[in-house]
Amino acid sequence: MCGIAGLFAFRHAAPPDKGELARMIGALHHRGPDGSSTFVDGPAGLAHARLSIIDLATGWQPIANEDESVWVVFNGEIFNYVELREALERRGHRFRTKSDTEVIVHLYEDLGDRFVDELNGQFAIALWDKRLQRLVLARDRTGIRPLFYTRAGGRLAFASEVKALFALPGVTRRLDVQGLASTFSYWSVLPPGSVFEGVECLAPGHLMVVDADGMRTQRYWD
């Protein structure tokens, strides 16, 4: 199943550290009991809890491209990764692993934010572009894989489950009555809401770009 989590610090906010990332991903141990890892670069931090399925030996995340300018953590499965890998190798990309995750960073190198158009699968993705200092969050077309986020203390925190957000001391637990009520009408909270006040979910088929100037969400599939 795997789990992802991370932080982005806006201007003048405290940068993430590996300790708080470890606490966040520790709350998701049940999603990835085979191990966890973290990555920090300036204002961004990524964390991953791994359930080993594809490429047991070398498929640990975060995974980077050839020059380590793009990093990604990913929950889900890319069904067409074999075909994508073959096409990317023909275009000159070099792979370090045999995992489906690695096609994401190379697609982003070639296509930018349109990389999601090529993915056939179910996924929640967090990608860090070191050169442009931007974080990209993406969710699959029908929302099979979850991705929640909140803002606290001048930072954006995101995770596969809300409990990882609550591992941060600045995030308070408050019930959103309207979000709870919607579950009785629709069997689920309507995106981008949740049952917790101040916590939202990235809507299915949407992509969010986060940088020093703020957050911008766009629909990539309808």
Residue pairs with C-beta under 8 A, 6 or more apart in sequence:
1 31
1 32
1 51
1 75
2 31
2 32
2 48
2 49
2 50
2 51
2 74
2 75
2 76
2 160
3 25
3 28
3 31
3 32
3 48
3 49
3 75
3 159
3 160
3 161
3 164
4 46
4 47
4 48
4 49
4 73
4 74
4 75
4 124
4 125
4 126
4 147
4 158
4 159
4 160
5 21
5 24
5 25
5 27
5 28
5 46
5 47
5 48
5 157
5 158
5 159
5 160
5 164
6 16
6 21
6 24
6 44
6 45
6 46
6 47
6 73
6 126
6 135
6 157
6 158
6 159
7 16
7 20
7 21
7 24
7 44
7 45
7 155
7 156
7 157
7 158
8 16
8 43
8 44
8 45
8 135
8 155
8 156
8 210
9 15
9 16
9 43
9 44
9 154
9 155
10 43
10 154
10 155
10 156
10 212
10 214
11 154
11 212
12 154
13 43
13 153
13 154
13 155
14 153
14 154
14 155
15 40
15 42
15 43
15 45
16 40
16 43
16 44
16 45
16 155
17 40
17 45
18 38
18 40
18 45
20 45
20 167
20 168
21 38
21 40
21 45
21 46
21 47
22 36
22 38
22 47
23 167
23 168
24 47
24 157
24 159
24 164
24 165
24 167
24 168
25 32
25 36
25 38
25 47
25 48
25 49
25 164
26 36
26 167
27 159
27 161
27 163
27 164
27 166
27 167
28 49
28 159
28 160
28 161
28 163
28 164
29 36
29 49
31 49
31 51
31 75
31 160
31 161
32 48
32 49
32 50
32 51
33 49
33 51
34 50
34 51
34 52
35 49
35 50
35 52
35 60
36 47
36 48
36 49
36 50
37 47
37 48
37 50
37 60
37 61
37 62
38 45
38 46
38 47
38 48
39 45
39 46
39 47
39 62
39 71
39 73
39 128
40 46
41 71
41 128
41 130
42 130
42 133
43 133
43 212
44 128
44 133
44 135
46 62
46 71
46 72
46 73
46 126
46 128
47 73
48 60
48 61
48 62
48 73
48 74
50 59
50 60
50 61
52 59
53 77
54 98
54 99
54 100
55 97
55 98
55 99
58 96
58 97
58 98
58 99
59 97
59 98
59 99
59 101
61 72
61 73
61 74
61 101
62 71
62 72
62 73
63 71
63 72
63 74
63 96
63 97
63 99
63 101
63 102
63 104
63 105
64 70
64 71
64 72
64 105
65 93
65 105
65 106
65 108
65 109
66 93
66 94
68 130
69 129
69 130
69 131
70 105
70 108
70 109
70 127
70 128
70 129
70 130
71 105
71 127
71 128
71 130
72 101
72 104
72 105
72 108
72 125
72 126
72 127
72 128
73 125
73 126
74 101
74 104
74 123
74 124
74 125
74 126
75 123
75 124
75 125
75 145
75 160
76 121
76 122
76 123
76 124
76 125
76 140
76 144
76 145
77 100
77 121
77 122
77 123
78 84
78 100
78 101
78 103
78 104
78 119
78 120
78 121
78 123
79 120
79 121
80 118
80 119
80 120
80 121
81 99
81 100
81 103
81 121
84 103
84 107
84 118
84 119
85 95
85 102
85 103
88 95
88 103
88 106
88 107
88 110
89 95
91 110
93 106
93 109
95 102
95 106
96 102
100 121
104 115
104 119
104 125
104 127
105 127
107 115
107 118
107 119
108 115
108 127
108 129
108 136
111 117
111 118
113 136
113 207
113 209
113 218
113 220
114 220
116 125
116 138
116 207
116 220
116 221
117 220
119 140
121 140
122 140
122 142
122 144
122 145
123 138
123 139
123 140
123 145
124 137
124 138
124 139
124 140
124 145
124 146
124 147
124 160
124 202
125 136
125 137
125 138
125 139
126 135
126 136
126 137
126 158
127 135
127 136
127 137
127 138
128 134
128 135
128 136
129 135
129 136
132 211
133 211
133 212
134 209
134 210
134 211
135 156
135 209
135 210
135 211
136 207
136 208
136 209
136 210
137 147
137 149
137 158
137 202
137 207
137 208
137 210
138 202
138 206
138 207
138 208
138 220
139 145
139 146
139 147
139 202
139 203
139 204
139 205
139 206
139 207
140 204
140 205
141 204
141 205
141 221
142 204
142 205
143 191
143 203
143 204
143 205
145 160
146 160
146 161
146 201
147 158
147 159
147 160
147 201
147 202
148 158
148 159
148 160
148 161
148 162
148 165
148 194
148 199
148 200
148 201
148 202
149 156
149 157
149 158
149 159
149 165
149 199
149 200
149 201
149 202
149 208
150 156
150 157
150 165
150 171
150 198
150 199
150 200
151 157
151 198
152 168
152 170
152 171
152 198
153 170
156 210
156 215
157 165
157 168
157 171
158 165
159 165
162 194
162 196
162 199
165 171
165 199
166 173
171 198
171 199
172 198
173 196
174 196
174 197
174 198
175 195
175 196
175 197
176 193
176 194
176 195
176 196
176 197
176 199
178 193
179 189
179 193
179 194
179 195
179 196
180 189
180 195
182 188
182 189
182 190
182 193
183 189
183 195
189 195
189 201
191 200
191 201
191 202
191 203
191 204
192 200
192 201
192 202
192 203
193 200
193 201
194 200
194 201
202 208
202 217
203 217
203 219
205 219
205 220
205 221
205 222
206 217
206 218
206 219
206 220
207 217
207 218
207 219
207 220
208 215
208 216
208 217
208 218
209 215
209 216
209 217
209 218
210 216
